[in-house]
Amino acid sequence: MIIPIASETYIRRFPLVTTVIIALNFLIFFITYPVMTRQQKEYSRVQYKLWKLEYTIYIRNMDSFPEIAEEGVEPAIFADSIHAKIASGEVPLSDEEYDYWEELNNKLEEIKSNLLVRKFGFIPDRFSFLTLITSLFLHGGWLHLLGNMWFLWLVGVNIEDRWGRLFFLGFYIVSGIVASLFHAMMNYSDIPLIGASGAIAGLMGAFTIRFFNHRIKLLVFLFPMVFTFSVYAGVMFPFWFLEQLMYAVYINHSGVAFWAHVAGFAFGAVAVVVMKATGFESRVLEKRVDETLDIVDRDFREAFDSIESGDIDGAIEKLLKFLDEHPDHYDANMELANLYMKKGNPALAAKYYRHILNSIVKEGEHIPIIQFYNDYIRENKLDRYLLPGEFYRIADAYKKNNDGHGEIAVLLQAYKFYREGNDAPIILLRLIKSLRENNMIDKAKKVYEELVRRFPRYTEQGKMYLEGGDY
């Protein structure tokens, strides 16, 4: 069994909408689940009585049902055929028997019409715009609810932070509507559809494109072993999509709305591609989000106006003025770094990226450090501007994330740029220890040989690390 337990997350403010949606789903579940359970028990009780009576009638009048006398007839067709013939009067019944059948049938229909799941769930052959919305907040059981809400949290907080609360809410609802309508097109029936999975699948599709290089941490139960590993969202979620598509095509009557999952995911992914292609995200959404963050003064707003008009130098001047008063402002540092990259000045860009990185380090969370390093430092090939201590902190973040390969890659980069510096032996010692901890013994030995050759005074310490001890 594989369970996603975390996603790389760096948010600038509390994910209010995601939290409210989750809280609202739980509140509605606490109110509706006991009612739905009670209603379902009553429905099943009366349905069993009616089916028992109809089966007795069938046994006594088998000649009246030649179409179901053959073997291999599905139970649903079997039951529906018996019920339809009794209802149409084609089967001879006594008045007393028919009255009892009619009483049970009417009672069952009355219970069915009052089921919460039918009043507020989306029924494909009984279109209602209201139930397209209400169905997103009903769940049929604890596992249904917990699974959906956990995935909503995993992908929702990042998307809400980047797109803004109002747009995020609208996207969530529209994804759910698109998923439900496609489900109705593929499964035109009177079976109600409930659950937020279609809307969440839309967020997953959006996350796959928008945050494709963010890692999802997975917990694996493979008896008797339990372990964790991380995989990129751009790898994991497409596999989930293909799995849902396969189930949708080949599995019938499962009770799971696979086509809703497929449609929601596809809608979310395509929507992000369109938003990126048209620049809607960068020109509209990001600007609106920035304007609603805590500290935005006139210089900061005017800097964005300068960027819009193509005055890069003017924008840099205003951002520098703003940072004199707010040196730790995330977005101002980020925008300034981005502008210096556009001007072809990676050294100055690295200065402000490093400032953000060190602010993130102070917060003590390792995943945001890894995320920022990958998205901005490594992506823009700015490793050479990092200080040794910054390389160490990034390597430590990978270690805390149980990503030994990532830790080693960062230390190798550090050695590449500080091979002739005072930190070179320290980097080599850390490499030996990391390689040893990750069972790369042969490579650890090669690094040890390099250490002994270049820095013989560290031989004893390097040997200790190579043998698996601490100095």
C-alpha positions as CSV (number, residue, x, y, z in Angstrom):
1,M,0.0,0.0,0.0
2,I,1.3,3.5,-0.9
3,I,0.0,6.6,0.8
4,P,1.1,10.2,-0.1
5,I,2.0,11.9,3.2
6,A,3.5,15.3,2.2
7,S,4.1,17.6,-0.7
8,E,6.8,20.3,-1.0
9,T,5.1,23.4,0.2
10,Y,6.1,27.0,0.5
11,I,3.2,29.4,1.1
12,R,3.2,33.1,2.0
13,R,0.0,33.2,3.9
14,F,-2.5,31.0,5.6
15,P,-4.5,28.8,3.0
16,L,-7.8,30.1,4.2
17,V,-10.0,28.8,1.3
18,T,-8.5,25.3,1.4
19,T,-9.0,25.2,5.1
20,V,-12.5,26.4,5.0
21,I,-13.5,23.9,2.2
22,I,-12.0,21.1,4.3
23,A,-13.7,22.3,7.5
24,L,-17.0,22.7,5.7
25,N,-16.8,19.2,4.3
26,F,-16.2,17.8,7.7
27,L,-19.1,19.8,9.2
28,I,-21.5,18.7,6.5
29,F,-20.3,15.1,6.9
30,F,-20.9,15.2,10.7
31,I,-24.5,16.4,10.1
32,T,-25.4,14.3,7.1
33,Y,-23.6,11.0,7.6
34,P,-25.8,9.8,10.5
35,V,-28.9,10.8,8.6
36,M,-27.7,9.1,5.4
37,T,-26.8,5.9,7.3
38,R,-30.2,5.8,9.0
39,Q,-32.0,6.4,5.7
40,Q,-30.0,3.7,3.9
41,K,-30.7,1.2,6.6
42,E,-34.4,1.9,6.4
43,Y,-34.3,1.8,2.6
44,S,-32.4,-1.6,2.6
45,R,-34.9,-3.0,5.1
46,V,-37.9,-2.2,3.0
47,Q,-36.1,-3.1,-0.2
48,Y,-35.3,-6.5,1.2
49,K,-38.9,-7.1,2.1
50,L,-40.0,-6.1,-1.3
51,W,-37.4,-8.3,-3.1
52,K,-38.3,-11.2,-0.9
53,L,-42.0,-10.9,-1.9
54,E,-41.1,-10.5,-5.6
55,Y,-38.8,-13.5,-5.5
56,T,-41.6,-15.6,-4.0
57,I,-43.9,-14.4,-6.7
58,Y,-41.2,-15.2,-9.4
59,I,-40.8,-18.8,-8.0
60,R,-44.5,-19.4,-8.2
61,N,-44.9,-17.8,-11.7
62,M,-41.6,-18.7,-13.5
63,D,-43.5,-19.3,-16.8
64,S,-44.2,-15.5,-16.8
65,F,-40.5,-14.7,-16.9
66,P,-39.1,-16.6,-20.0
67,E,-36.5,-13.8,-20.6
68,I,-34.7,-14.5,-17.3
69,A,-34.9,-18.2,-17.3
70,E,-31.6,-18.6,-19.0
71,E,-28.4,-18.7,-17.0
72,G,-26.0,-15.8,-16.9
73,V,-28.5,-13.0,-16.5
74,E,-27.2,-10.2,-14.4
75,P,-28.9,-9.9,-10.9
76,A,-29.9,-6.2,-11.6
77,I,-31.6,-7.2,-14.9
78,F,-33.2,-10.2,-13.1
79,A,-34.7,-8.0,-10.3
80,D,-35.7,-5.2,-12.6
81,S,-37.6,-7.5,-14.9
82,I,-39.5,-9.2,-12.1
83,H,-40.4,-5.8,-10.6
84,A,-41.5,-4.3,-14.0
85,K,-43.8,-7.2,-14.8
86,I,-45.4,-7.2,-11.4
87,A,-46.0,-3.4,-11.6
88,S,-47.6,-3.7,-15.1
89,G,-50.0,-6.4,-13.9
90,E,-48.6,-9.1,-16.2
91,V,-48.2,-11.5,-13.3
92,P,-51.4,-12.9,-11.7
93,L,-51.6,-11.9,-8.0
94,S,-54.4,-12.1,-5.4
95,D,-55.8,-8.7,-4.3
96,E,-54.3,-9.1,-0.9
97,E,-50.9,-10.0,-2.3
98,Y,-51.0,-7.1,-4.8
99,D,-52.0,-4.6,-2.0
100,Y,-49.1,-5.7,0.1
101,W,-46.7,-5.4,-2.8
102,E,-48.0,-2.0,-3.6
103,E,-47.7,-0.9,0.0
104,L,-44.1,-1.9,0.1
105,N,-43.3,-0.4,-3.3
106,N,-44.9,2.9,-2.4
107,K,-43.0,3.0,0.9
108,L,-39.8,2.3,-0.9
109,E,-40.3,5.0,-3.4
110,E,-41.2,7.5,-0.6
111,I,-38.0,6.6,1.3
112,K,-36.0,6.9,-2.0
113,S,-37.4,10.3,-2.8
114,N,-36.4,11.6,0.6
115,L,-32.9,10.2,0.7
116,L,-30.4,13.1,1.3
117,V,-28.0,11.5,-1.2
118,R,-30.8,11.9,-3.9
119,K,-31.8,15.4,-2.8
120,F,-28.3,16.9,-2.8
121,G,-26.3,14.5,-4.9
122,F,-26.0,15.1,-8.7
123,I,-28.2,12.7,-10.6
124,P,-27.2,12.5,-14.3
125,D,-30.8,11.9,-15.7
126,R,-32.3,14.6,-13.5
127,F,-30.1,17.7,-14.2
128,S,-30.0,20.3,-11.5
129,F,-27.4,23.1,-11.3
130,L,-27.8,23.3,-7.5
131,T,-26.9,19.7,-7.0
132,L,-23.8,20.1,-9.2
133,I,-22.6,22.3,-6.3
134,T,-24.1,20.5,-3.3
135,S,-22.8,17.1,-4.4
136,L,-19.2,18.3,-4.0
137,F,-19.8,18.6,-0.2
138,L,-21.4,15.2,0.4
139,H,-19.4,12.0,1.2
140,G,-20.5,8.5,1.7
141,G,-18.2,7.4,4.4
142,W,-15.1,8.2,6.5
143,L,-12.5,6.8,4.0
144,H,-14.2,8.7,1.2
145,L,-14.0,12.0,3.1
146,L,-10.5,11.6,4.6
147,G,-9.0,10.5,1.3
148,N,-10.5,13.4,-0.6
149,M,-9.6,16.0,2.1
150,W,-6.1,14.8,2.4
151,F,-5.4,15.1,-1.3
152,L,-7.1,18.6,-1.3
153,W,-4.7,19.7,1.3
154,L,-1.7,18.2,-0.5
155,V,-2.3,20.1,-3.7
156,G,-4.6,22.9,-2.7
157,V,-2.4,25.1,-0.4
158,N,0.2,25.7,-3.1
159,I,-2.3,26.5,-5.8
160,E,-4.3,28.9,-3.5
161,D,-1.2,30.7,-2.6
162,R,-0.1,31.2,-6.2
163,W,-3.5,32.0,-7.7
164,G,-5.3,33.8,-4.9
165,R,-8.2,32.8,-2.8
166,L,-11.1,33.9,-5.0
167,F,-9.8,32.4,-8.2
168,F,-8.8,29.2,-6.4
169,L,-12.3,28.7,-5.1
170,G,-13.8,29.4,-8.5
171,F,-11.4,26.9,-10.1
172,Y,-12.2,24.3,-7.6
173,I,-16.0,24.6,-8.1
174,V,-15.7,24.7,-11.9
175,S,-13.4,21.6,-11.9
176,G,-16.1,19.8,-9.9
177,I,-18.8,20.9,-12.3
178,V,-16.9,19.8,-15.4
179,A,-16.1,16.5,-13.8
180,S,-19.7,15.8,-12.9
181,L,-21.0,16.8,-16.3
182,F,-18.6,14.5,-18.1
183,H,-19.5,11.7,-15.7
184,A,-23.2,12.3,-16.6
185,M,-22.3,12.1,-20.3
186,M,-20.6,8.8,-19.8
187,N,-23.0,7.3,-17.2
188,Y,-26.5,8.6,-17.9
189,S,-28.4,7.0,-15.0
190,D,-30.4,7.8,-11.9
191,I,-27.6,6.9,-9.6
192,P,-26.5,10.0,-7.5
193,L,-22.9,11.2,-7.7
194,I,-21.4,12.6,-4.5
195,G,-18.0,13.6,-3.3
196,A,-15.3,16.3,-4.0
197,S,-13.0,14.0,-6.0
198,G,-13.8,15.5,-9.3
199,A,-13.0,19.0,-8.1
200,I,-9.8,17.7,-6.4
201,A,-8.8,15.9,-9.5
202,G,-8.9,19.2,-11.3
203,L,-6.5,20.7,-8.7
204,M,-4.3,17.6,-9.1
205,G,-4.2,18.2,-12.9
206,A,-3.3,21.9,-12.3
207,F,-0.7,20.9,-9.7
208,T,0.9,18.4,-12.2
209,I,1.6,21.2,-14.7
210,R,2.2,24.2,-12.4
211,F,4.3,22.3,-9.8
212,F,5.6,19.4,-11.9
213,N,9.0,19.4,-10.2
214,H,7.7,19.4,-6.7
215,R,8.2,16.2,-4.8
216,I,5.4,14.2,-3.3
217,K,6.6,12.1,-0.3
218,L,5.1,8.6,-0.2
219,L,4.7,6.2,2.7
220,V,5.0,2.6,1.5
221,F,3.7,-0.5,3.5
222,L,5.4,-3.5,1.9
223,F,5.1,-6.2,4.6
224,P,7.3,-6.5,6.7
225,M,8.9,-3.3,5.5
226,V,7.7,0.3,6.0
227,F,9.6,3.1,4.2
228,T,9.3,6.4,2.5
229,F,10.5,7.9,-0.8
230,S,9.8,11.0,-2.8
231,V,8.7,11.3,-6.5
232,Y,8.0,14.3,-8.6
233,A,4.4,15.4,-9.0
234,G,4.9,15.5,-12.8
235,V,5.6,11.7,-12.6
236,M,3.2,10.5,-9.9
237,F,0.0,12.3,-10.8
238,P,0.1,11.4,-14.5
239,F,0.4,7.7,-13.5
240,W,-2.7,8.2,-11.3
241,F,-4.5,9.8,-14.2
242,L,-3.7,6.8,-16.5
243,E,-4.9,4.4,-13.8
244,Q,-8.2,6.2,-13.5
245,L,-8.6,6.2,-17.3
246,M,-8.0,2.5,-17.4
247,Y,-10.5,1.8,-14.7
248,A,-13.0,4.1,-16.4
249,V,-12.7,2.2,-19.7
250,Y,-12.6,-1.4,-18.4
251,I,-14.5,-1.4,-15.0
252,N,-18.2,-1.1,-14.8
253,H,-20.6,-0.8,-11.8
254,S,-17.7,-0.2,-9.4
255,G,-19.4,2.7,-7.5
256,V,-16.4,4.9,-8.2
257,A,-16.8,7.9,-10.6
258,F,-13.7,7.2,-12.6
259,W,-14.8,9.3,-15.6
260,A,-15.2,12.3,-13.2
261,H,-11.7,11.9,-12.0
262,V,-10.4,11.7,-15.6
263,A,-12.3,14.7,-16.7
264,G,-11.4,16.8,-13.7
265,F,-7.7,16.1,-14.0
266,A,-7.7,16.8,-17.8
267,F,-9.6,20.1,-17.3
268,G,-7.1,21.2,-14.6
269,A,-4.0,20.3,-16.6
270,V,-5.3,22.0,-19.8
271,A,-6.5,25.1,-17.9
272,V,-2.9,25.6,-16.6
273,V,-1.4,25.1,-20.0
274,V,-3.7,27.8,-21.4
275,M,-3.1,30.2,-18.5
276,K,0.6,29.9,-19.0
277,A,0.4,30.2,-22.8
278,T,-1.7,33.4,-22.6
279,G,0.2,34.9,-19.7
280,F,-3.0,35.0,-17.6
281,E,-1.3,33.7,-14.5
282,S,1.7,36.0,-14.5
283,R,-0.1,39.1,-15.8
284,V,-3.4,38.9,-13.8
285,L,-3.4,36.3,-11.0
286,E,0.1,36.9,-9.6
287,K,-0.3,40.7,-9.7
288,R,-3.6,40.4,-7.8
289,V,-2.2,38.1,-5.3
290,D,0.8,40.4,-4.7
291,E,-1.5,43.3,-4.1
292,T,-3.3,41.5,-1.4
293,L,-0.2,40.4,0.6
294,D,0.5,42.0,3.9
295,I,3.1,44.7,3.0
296,V,2.5,46.5,-0.3
297,D,3.2,50.2,-0.4
298,R,3.3,52.8,-3.2
299,D,6.9,52.0,-4.3
300,F,6.1,48.3,-4.6
301,R,3.0,48.9,-6.6
302,E,4.8,51.4,-8.8
303,A,7.6,48.9,-9.4
304,F,5.0,46.5,-10.9
305,D,3.6,49.3,-13.0
306,S,7.1,50.0,-14.3
307,I,7.5,46.3,-15.2
308,E,4.2,46.4,-17.1
309,S,5.4,49.3,-19.1
310,G,8.8,47.8,-19.8
311,D,10.8,50.1,-17.6
312,I,13.0,47.5,-16.0
313,D,15.5,50.0,-14.6
314,G,12.7,52.1,-13.1
315,A,11.3,49.0,-11.5
316,I,14.6,48.0,-10.0
317,E,15.1,51.5,-8.5
318,K,11.6,51.4,-6.9
319,L,12.2,47.9,-5.5
320,L,15.6,48.8,-4.1
321,K,13.9,51.8,-2.3
322,F,11.2,49.6,-1.0
323,L,13.7,47.0,0.3
324,D,15.5,49.7,2.2
325,E,12.5,49.8,4.5
326,H,11.4,46.1,4.2
327,P,14.7,44.2,3.6
328,D,13.0,40.8,4.2
329,H,10.0,41.2,2.0
330,Y,9.8,37.9,0.1
331,D,8.1,39.2,-3.1
332,A,10.3,42.3,-3.4
333,N,13.4,40.3,-3.2
334,M,12.0,37.7,-5.6
335,E,10.9,40.3,-8.2
336,L,14.3,42.1,-7.9
337,A,16.2,38.9,-8.4
338,N,14.0,38.0,-11.4
339,L,14.6,41.5,-13.0
340,Y,18.4,41.1,-12.6
341,M,18.2,37.8,-14.3
342,K,16.3,39.4,-17.2
343,K,19.0,42.1,-17.4
344,G,21.7,39.4,-17.6
345,N,23.2,40.1,-14.2
346,P,23.2,36.7,-12.5
347,A,25.5,37.9,-9.7
348,L,23.1,40.5,-8.4
349,A,20.1,38.1,-9.0
350,A,21.9,35.5,-6.8
351,K,22.3,38.1,-4.1
352,Y,18.6,38.5,-3.6
353,Y,17.8,34.8,-4.2
354,R,20.3,34.0,-1.5
355,H,18.7,36.5,0.9
356,I,15.3,34.7,0.4
357,L,17.0,31.3,0.8
358,N,18.5,32.3,4.1
359,S,15.2,33.7,5.3
360,I,13.6,30.3,4.5
361,V,16.4,28.5,6.3
362,K,15.7,30.5,9.5
363,E,12.2,29.2,9.5
364,G,13.6,25.7,10.1
365,E,11.5,23.8,7.5
366,H,13.6,21.6,5.2
367,I,11.1,21.1,2.3
368,P,10.8,24.8,1.4
369,I,14.6,25.0,1.3
370,I,14.7,22.2,-1.2
371,Q,11.9,23.7,-3.2
372,F,13.4,27.1,-3.4
373,Y,16.8,25.8,-4.3
374,N,15.5,23.7,-7.1
375,D,13.1,26.3,-8.5
376,Y,15.4,29.3,-8.5
377,I,19.1,28.6,-7.6
378,R,19.6,25.4,-9.6
379,E,17.1,26.3,-12.3
380,N,18.9,29.5,-13.1
381,K,22.4,27.9,-12.7
382,L,23.4,30.2,-9.8
383,D,25.0,27.5,-7.6
384,R,28.4,29.2,-8.1
385,Y,27.3,32.2,-6.1
386,L,26.3,30.2,-3.0
387,L,28.6,30.3,0.0
388,P,29.8,27.1,1.5
389,G,27.6,27.5,4.6
390,E,24.6,27.8,2.3
391,F,25.5,24.6,0.4
392,Y,25.7,22.9,3.8
393,R,22.2,24.0,4.9
394,I,20.7,22.9,1.5
395,A,22.5,19.5,1.9
396,D,21.1,19.2,5.4
397,A,17.6,19.9,4.1
398,Y,18.0,17.0,1.6
399,K,19.2,14.8,4.4
400,K,16.2,15.6,6.6
401,N,14.0,14.8,3.6
402,N,15.7,11.3,3.4
403,D,17.1,12.2,0.0
404,G,20.7,11.1,0.1
405,H,21.2,11.5,-3.6
406,G,20.1,15.1,-3.4
407,E,22.4,15.8,-0.5
408,I,25.4,14.3,-2.3
409,A,24.6,16.3,-5.5
410,V,24.6,19.5,-3.5
411,L,27.9,18.7,-1.8
412,L,29.5,17.8,-5.2
413,Q,28.4,21.2,-6.4
414,A,30.0,22.8,-3.4
415,Y,33.3,21.0,-4.0
416,K,33.2,22.0,-7.6
417,F,33.1,25.7,-6.7
418,Y,35.2,25.7,-3.6
419,R,37.8,23.1,-4.5
420,E,40.6,25.6,-3.9
421,G,39.0,27.2,-0.9
422,N,39.4,26.7,2.8
423,D,36.2,24.7,3.0
424,A,37.4,22.1,0.5
425,P,38.4,19.5,3.2
426,I,35.2,20.1,5.1
427,I,33.2,19.5,2.0
428,L,35.1,16.3,1.3
429,L,34.5,15.0,4.8
430,R,30.8,15.7,4.5
431,L,30.8,13.9,1.2
432,I,32.5,10.8,2.7
433,K,30.0,10.7,5.5
434,S,27.0,11.1,3.2
435,L,28.2,8.5,0.7
436,R,28.9,6.1,3.5
437,E,25.4,6.6,5.0
438,N,23.9,6.0,1.5
439,N,25.9,2.7,1.1
440,M,28.0,4.2,-1.8
441,I,31.2,2.7,-0.3
442,D,33.3,2.7,-3.5
443,K,32.6,6.3,-4.2
444,A,33.2,7.2,-0.5
445,K,36.7,5.5,-0.8
446,K,37.5,7.6,-3.9
447,V,36.6,10.8,-2.1
448,Y,38.6,9.6,0.9
449,E,41.7,9.1,-1.4
450,E,41.2,12.7,-2.7
451,L,41.0,13.9,0.9
452,V,44.2,12.1,1.9
453,R,46.1,13.3,-1.2
454,R,45.2,16.9,-0.9
455,F,44.6,17.4,2.9
456,P,46.6,14.7,4.8
457,R,45.9,16.4,8.1
458,Y,42.3,15.2,7.8
459,T,43.2,11.6,7.2
460,E,42.1,10.3,10.6
461,Q,38.8,12.1,10.6
462,G,38.1,10.9,7.0
463,K,38.9,7.3,7.9
464,M,36.5,7.5,10.9
465,Y,33.7,8.7,8.6
466,L,34.6,6.1,6.0
467,E,34.2,3.4,8.6
468,G,30.8,4.7,9.7
469,G,31.7,6.5,12.8
470,D,31.6,10.1,14.0
471,Y,34.7,12.1,14.7
